[in-house]
Amino acid sequence: MTTAYDTSAQPPAPFIEFEVVSPQDSAQRHLVQGLLDTGAEVSVLPVEILTALRIPRASSMSVESWDGSPTLVATYIVTLGIANARLDSIEVVAAPMPYAILGRDVLNHFIITLNGKDLTFELRDP
C-alpha cells in the first residue's frame, strides 16, 4: 500500500501509524505516529505512551546523538503492530517527543520503498 509523506513536516517525511502493545497485557495498546528513520539504530517511543501502557523498564543502553555524544538511557520491551506484521520483544528507548522514531531495528523487518519525488512510500512485510 502506498502512503503519502506527512507534508506538515518540513521537509516532508515518511510517517506511519502503528500500534504499541504491552507484552504484559495485550489488551493494553496505543496507536502512535512514527517517523521512518533509516539513520537511527534503535527505535524511540514517546515516554507518555510507555507510561500510559505501564511498560516496565527492562535495561539500559548507551546511545549516541547526532553529534556523537553518548548518553545512557532506559530501555523497554514492547510488541509492535506495523503494516499487518507483529514484532515481539522489540527493545526501544523513550524520549519526551510527540511521535515515535522507527529505526533500523524495526525497519529491517520490512521492504521499504521511498519515493521522494512523489512524496510517497511503501512499507510491507515480505
C-alpha positions, 0 to 999 in steps of 0.5 A: 500500500502506498502512503503519502509523506506527512507534508506538515513536516518540513521537509516532508517525511515518511510517517506511519501509524502503528500500534504499541502493545504491552507484552504484559497485557495485550489488551493494553495498546496505543496507536502512535505516529512514527517517523521512518528513520533509516539513520537511527539504530534503535527505535524511540517511543514517546515516554507518555505512551510507555507510561500510559501502557505501564511498560516496565523498564527492562535495561539500559543502553548507551546511545549516541546523538547526532553529534556523537555524544553518548548518553545512557538511557532506559530501555523497554520491551514492547510488541509492535503492530506495523503494516499487518506484521507483529514484532515481539520483544522489540527493545526501544528507548523513550524520549519526551517527543510527540511521535515515535522514531522507527529505526533500523531495528524495526525497519529491517523487518520490512521492504521499504520503498521511498519515493521522494519525488512523489512524496510517497512510500511503501512499507510491507512485510515480505 
